[in-house]
Amino acid sequence: MSTVSQRRALTPRQLTRADERLSFVYLERCTVHRDANAITAQDAEGTTHIPSATIGTLLLGPGTRVTHQAMSVLGETGAAVCWVGEHGVRYYASGRALSRSSALMEAQARQWANPRSRLAVAREMYRLRFPDEDPAGLTRQELLGREGRRVKDCYRAEAARTGVPWRGRRYVPGDFTSGDAVNQAVTAAAQCMYGIAHAVVTSLGCSPALGFIHSGHELSFVLDVADLYKTEIGIPLAFDVAAQDEEDVGPRTRRALRDRINETSLLNRCVDDIKHLLLPETTGSSDPGDDRDVVTLQSDHGHQVASGVNHDGPEDYGDELW
């Protein structure tokens, strides 16, 4: 990797396009600092330089310390920063979103505000989860009923595959140990998936609250996204962990899910799925990958006009407002 001394200085308008960045860079047990336009990660083994403009989202795991200068250069280059558990399996906090564009947020709001498009996104979410079914024409109640049956079928199938007895979902909020080993594993996997989804949703600049299936909670969209991978990843992994041993189910589930995330590149897949759901037919300059630092004004008939210009017409002192 070239060092920052070989790179010319970048301005926000000259940054790497969002779709050309490394989507997620995960660091743990190191000190994150700045060296010109790069961030450095220093640990007992030495110092690694990472050009800041190539980072989409920096995930800061356990044992990391970050300096003010490092946060400054990350802010200048438009990178998102999230404080997470090991390999992103828990979400604690975040800074600004990765995207300078509001395209995804606006698309989410448009899809959510219209009952028809909101239902269409819910159907597409079902299609992503269960590609062998066509949910076209299904009502919301029918979607919920089918989803419930598929989840029950998944529990039964995993119990038969692993030999772990399944007596139904048992979870008491605030009392993790109230359930048996497999229920504890399912709960731990679900909590981890919520953390992963929250980090991705926040990094993309979407609203965590505007859900298409869940509603009434500040994390409704996060719950929607996390559920996309419940029957494919979360539940099977939980049964695998419970089948191995009934001791320390929670920590072992989190570690196993951490490894599965790395093996399957789940974070990048999550990004692609969200873009597919919110902008299924978008091309051109409104693509969130076109992350230009541009502010426009809303005009009539959906048109956008330049900001920073007096639209009352030219004056003797020129068109610029400032």
C-alpha positions in Angstrom: 0.0 0.0 0.0 1.4 3.4 -0.9 1.9 5.8 2.0 0.1 9.2 2.2 3.3 11.1 1.3 2.9 9.8 -2.2 -0.7 11.1 -2.5 -1.7 14.6 -3.4 -4.1 16.5 -1.1 -7.7 15.9 -1.7 -10.7 18.3 -1.4 -14.2 17.1 -0.7 -15.1 17.6 -4.4 -12.2 15.3 -5.5 -13.0 12.4 -3.3 -13.2 8.8 -4.3 -16.7 7.9 -5.5 -18.7 6.0 -2.9 -19.1 2.9 -5.1 -15.3 2.8 -5.5 -14.5 2.9 -1.8 -13.9 0.1 0.6 -17.4 -0.3 2.0 -16.3 -1.1 5.5 -12.9 -1.1 7.2 -12.9 -2.7 10.7 -10.3 -1.9 13.3 -9.9 -3.1 16.9 -7.3 -2.8 19.7 -5.3 0.0 18.1 -4.9 3.8 18.2 -6.3 5.6 15.2 -4.5 8.8 14.3 -3.9 11.0 11.2 -0.9 11.4 8.9 -1.8 14.1 6.3 -4.7 12.7 4.3 -4.4 9.2 5.7 -5.5 7.6 8.9 -3.1 5.4 10.8 -3.8 2.4 12.8 -1.1 1.7 15.4 -0.8 -1.4 17.5 2.0 -3.6 18.9 2.8 -4.9 15.5 3.4 -1.4 13.9 1.5 1.3 12.0 -0.7 0.8 9.0 -1.6 3.7 6.7 -5.1 3.8 5.2 -5.9 6.6 2.7 -9.0 8.2 4.2 -10.7 8.9 0.9 -10.9 5.2 0.1 -13.0 4.4 3.3 -16.7 4.2 3.1 -17.4 3.4 6.7 -14.8 2.9 9.5 -16.0 0.5 12.2 -14.2 1.0 15.5 -14.3 -2.2 17.5 -13.2 -3.0 21.1 -9.9 -1.5 22.3 -9.7 1.3 19.8 -8.8 4.9 20.6 -9.3 7.6 18.0 -7.8 11.1 18.0 -9.4 14.4 17.2 -7.2 14.7 14.1 -8.3 11.3 12.8 -11.9 12.3 13.1 -11.2 15.6 11.4 -9.8 14.0 8.2 -12.6 11.4 8.2 -15.1 14.2 8.3 -13.3 16.1 5.5 -13.4 13.0 3.2 -17.0 12.1 4.0 -16.3 8.7 5.7 -18.8 7.4 8.2 -17.6 6.2 11.6 -19.5 3.7 13.8 -18.5 2.4 17.2 -19.4 -1.3 17.3 -18.8 -4.6 19.0 -16.5 -7.3 17.6 -16.7 -7.2 13.8 -19.8 -5.1 13.9 -22.0 -7.5 15.8 -23.2 -4.8 18.1 -23.9 -1.1 17.3 -23.2 1.5 19.9 -23.0 4.9 18.2 -22.0 6.6 15.0 -21.0 9.9 13.5 -22.1 11.4 10.1 -23.4 9.3 7.3 -21.1 8.1 4.5 -23.1 9.8 1.7 -23.1 13.5 1.1 -26.1 12.9 -1.1 -29.6 12.7 0.3 -30.7 10.4 -2.5 -31.3 7.3 -0.4 -33.0 9.2 2.5 -35.3 11.0 0.0 -36.1 7.7 -1.8 -36.9 6.0 1.5 -39.2 8.9 2.5 -41.0 8.8 -0.9 -41.4 5.0 -0.8 -42.6 5.1 2.8 -45.0 8.1 2.4 -47.1 6.4 -0.3 -49.1 3.4 1.0 -48.8 1.6 -2.4 -45.1 1.9 -2.7 -44.7 1.1 1.0 -46.5 -2.2 0.4 -44.5 -2.8 -2.8 -41.2 -2.5 -0.8 -42.6 -4.9 1.9 -43.4 -7.4 -0.9 -39.9 -7.0 -2.3 -38.4 -7.6 1.2 -40.5 -10.9 1.3 -39.2 -11.8 -2.1 -35.6 -11.3 -1.0 -36.1 -13.5 2.0 -38.0 -16.2 0.2 -37.1 -16.1 -3.5 -39.1 -19.3 -4.2 -42.4 -17.5 -3.6 -44.0 -14.6 -5.6 -45.7 -12.2 -3.1 -47.2 -10.1 -5.9 -50.8 -9.2 -5.0 -50.5 -10.2 -1.4 -52.0 -7.9 1.3 -50.1 -6.9 4.4 -52.0 -9.4 6.5 -51.3 -12.2 4.0 -47.6 -11.3 3.9 -47.4 -11.4 7.7 -49.2 -14.8 7.7 -46.9 -16.3 5.1 -43.8 -14.9 6.9 -44.9 -16.4 10.2 -45.4 -19.8 8.6 -42.0 -19.7 6.9 -40.3 -18.8 10.1 -42.0 -21.6 12.0 -41.0 -24.0 9.2 -37.4 -22.8 9.5 -37.4 -23.5 13.3 -38.8 -27.0 12.7 -36.3 -27.7 9.9 -33.3 -26.6 11.9 -34.4 -28.6 14.9 -34.6 -31.7 12.7 -31.3 -31.0 11.0 -29.3 -30.4 14.3 -31.3 -32.7 16.6 -31.9 -29.8 19.0 -35.4 -30.0 20.6 -37.6 -27.0 19.7 -40.5 -26.2 22.0 -41.3 -22.8 20.6 -39.9 -19.3 20.8 -39.4 -18.2 24.4 -38.0 -14.8 25.3 -38.6 -12.5 28.2 -37.3 -9.0 27.6 -34.5 -8.2 30.0 -34.1 -11.8 31.1 -31.7 -13.5 28.6 -31.4 -16.7 30.6 -35.1 -17.3 30.9 -35.1 -19.4 27.7 -33.4 -22.7 26.9 -30.0 -22.8 25.1 -31.4 -22.6 21.6 -33.7 -19.7 22.5 -30.7 -17.9 24.0 -28.8 -18.4 20.8 -31.6 -17.2 18.7 -31.9 -14.1 20.9 -28.1 -13.4 20.7 -28.1 -13.8 16.9 -31.1 -11.5 16.5 -29.4 -8.8 18.7 -26.2 -9.1 16.6 -28.1 -8.8 13.4 -29.9 -5.7 14.6 -26.5 -4.1 15.4 -25.2 -5.0 11.9 -28.3 -3.6 10.2 -28.2 -0.4 12.3 -24.6 0.3 11.4 -25.3 -0.1 7.7 -28.5 1.9 7.7 -26.9 4.7 9.6 -23.8 4.7 7.4 -25.9 5.0 4.2 -27.7 8.0 5.6 -31.1 6.3 5.7 -33.7 6.8 8.4 -33.7 4.0 11.0 -37.3 4.8 11.9 -39.1 4.7 8.6 -39.9 1.0 8.3 -41.9 -0.8 5.6 -42.9 -3.8 7.7 -42.2 -2.7 11.3 -43.7 0.5 12.5 -43.9 2.8 15.5 -40.3 2.4 16.7 -37.2 4.5 16.2 -35.5 1.4 14.7 -38.3 0.1 12.5 -36.3 0.1 9.3 -33.3 -1.5 11.1 -35.6 -4.3 12.2 -36.8 -4.7 8.6 -33.3 -5.0 7.2 -32.1 -7.4 9.9 -35.0 -9.7 9.3 -33.9 -10.2 5.7 -31.3 -12.6 6.9 -33.1 -14.2 9.8 -34.0 -17.6 8.2 -30.9 -17.8 6.0 -28.2 -16.9 8.6 -29.4 -16.1 12.1 -31.7 -19.1 12.9 -29.5 -21.8 11.4 -26.4 -20.5 13.1 -28.2 -20.3 16.4 -29.2 -24.0 16.2 -25.6 -24.9 15.2 -24.3 -23.2 18.3 -26.9 -24.8 20.6 -26.2 -28.2 19.1 -22.5 -27.9 20.0 -22.8 -27.1 23.7 -25.4 -25.4 26.1 -22.7 -23.4 28.0 -21.8 -19.8 27.1 -24.4 -19.8 24.3 -24.5 -16.0 24.0 -20.8 -15.3 23.5 -20.3 -18.3 21.3 -23.2 -17.2 19.1 -21.8 -13.7 18.7 -18.4 -15.1 17.7 -19.8 -17.5 15.3 -21.9 -14.8 13.7 -18.9 -12.5 13.5 -17.1 -15.2 11.5 -20.1 -15.8 9.3 -20.3 -12.1 8.5 -16.7 -12.1 7.3 -17.1 -15.3 5.3 -20.2 -14.1 3.5 -19.4 -10.4 3.1 -22.8 -9.7 4.7 -22.1 -6.0 5.3 -21.6 -5.4 1.6 -24.6 -7.5 0.7 -26.7 -5.5 3.1 -25.7 -2.3 1.4 -26.7 -3.7 -2.0 -30.0 -5.0 -0.7 -31.0 -1.6 0.8 -30.1 0.2 -2.5 -32.1 -2.3 -4.4 -35.1 -1.8 -2.2 -35.1 1.9 -2.1 -33.8 2.7 -5.6 -34.7 -0.3 -7.8 -34.7 1.5 -11.1 -32.5 4.5 -10.4 -29.7 5.4 -12.9 -27.6 8.4 -13.6 -26.8 11.3 -11.3 -29.4 10.4 -8.7 -27.6 7.1 -8.0 -26.3 7.3 -4.4 -22.9 6.2 -5.8 -22.8 9.7 -7.4 -21.9 11.3 -4.2 -21.4 14.9 -5.3 -21.2 17.6 -2.7 -24.1 19.6 -4.3 -27.0 21.4 -2.8 -30.0 22.3 -5.0 -33.3 24.1 -4.5 -36.7 22.5 -5.1 -38.7 24.1 -7.9 -42.1 23.2 -9.5 -43.0 19.9 -11.1 -40.2 18.0 -9.3 -37.4 20.1 -10.9 -34.2 21.0 -9.0 -32.5 24.4 -9.6 -29.1 25.7 -8.5 -28.7 27.0 -5.0 -26.6 30.1 -4.1 -28.3 32.0 -6.9 -30.9 34.8 -6.8 -33.8 33.4 -8.8 -35.5 36.8 -9.0 -33.3 37.5 -12.0 -29.9 39.2 -12.6 -29.1 42.4 -10.8 -26.4 45.0 -11.4 -24.3 43.3 -8.7 -24.7 39.8 -10.3 -26.6 36.7 -9.6 -24.8 35.3 -6.5 -26.5 35.7 -3.2 -23.3 35.7 -1.2 
